[in-house]
Amino acid sequence: MKINLRTEALEDLVARVLTTNGMSGENARIVAAVVAGAERDGARSHGLFRIPGYIGTLRSGWVNGISVPKVTDTAPGVVTTDADNGYSQIALAASRPLLLEKLKRNGIALLAIRNSHHFAALWPDVEPFAAAGLLALSFVNTRSRVAPWGATKPLLGTNPMAFACPRRNAPPMVWDQASSVTAMGEVMLAAQDGHAVAKDVGIDAEGRSTTDPKAIMAGGALLPFGGHKGSAIAAMVEILAAALTAGRFGFEDRSAQIFGAESSNAGQSIILLDPSVTAGAAFPARVDELFSRLMSVGVSRLPGDQRYAARRRSERDGVFIESKIYDYLRSLLPPSDPERSHAP
Ligand code: NDP
């Protein structure tokens, strides 16, 4: 059985769940928007599926739910933010006004976030900038889960990266992907649903290729996408997200040793570019010309299109969630919360 909720109601429910479990109201609202947005956009591996991980990490004390980020004006085009061991999206929200001020002045701006946790998809971090006409890139590092090319033990993180680009009369083109063949969330979902994964996704604890998601999770490793090329990109993300921000590398993170902790203390960088400075007002039209050429040679869709389609469906019909997940969320509310005892 499924329950149907409007995105706003889901966001509100998730925010109450997070505040009940150790987050400040303001921080909970920021993270809840990201979780509910992923569920709305059909990005299941980073939606409600992550709630037990958020709760476990909050309850373990490994992440700071009441973080107050420290934003520093470091250089004419650079903002550095210490996330106070809290979620990165909260640090981004606190840094945004100064970052945009620098972007306006310089046409380019860098945000370097350290001492942060990121347990979500990256597109919510970049899409709003592109919707405002900017190019945005972001890089995040995570705990060691990926065996570098030629190795059999994990060292690099799944290290996601995202790129968002404004268009003329359409939502931004946004790609958002792990440096591994697939995100660990997809492997966890496969294990939960009893499915095998594709044969190039990971290796077991002995370094042998496996399609068993549980063997990958139990001491094995994910593989980088694109062989040695993806391995180099994963290392680049580690440098841009951790070394550049003065944050921790994935192999320095201790989250795997903390019972219940699932997000890593790591870093994130965001680079903003104003294309009108270099390319003038023609930029969105030039981009659309490229996209229509791509379509003309047989490309059926752009990155992000599947998510936008899911978003349109959710905006029209509401978000459908399994009733057992809804019951689980309600069980995390305080007894005084009316939604705990009254289902819709
Ligand atoms: P996918 O391989 O599912 O998708 C990567 C990108 O490719 C998406 O932008 C997707 O767009 C696009 N895409 C997929 N298929 C096609 C196609 N046929 N044609 C054109 N574009 C396509 O993502 P991953 O498994 O690599 O990552 C999933 C999520 O996990 C990401 O959101 C990532 O940020 C997140 N992640 C987060 C981590 C963290 O620590 N916070 C760590 C690792 C990953 P569309 O969405 O429209 O399908």
Boltz pocket constraint, residues with backbone or C-beta under 6 A from the ligand:
constraints:
  - pocket:
      binder: B
      contacts: [[A, 43], [A, 46], [A, 118], [A, 119], [A, 120], [A, 121], [A, 122], [A, 123], [A, 140], [A, 141], [A, 142], [A, 158], [A, 159], [A, 160], [A, 161], [A, 174], [A, 175], [A, 176], [A, 177], [A, 178], [A, 179], [A, 180], [A, 181], [A, 182], [A, 183], [A, 184], [A, 185], [A, 186], [A, 301], [A, 302], [A, 303], [A, 304], [A, 305], [A, 306], [A, 307], [A, 308]]
      max_distance: 6.0
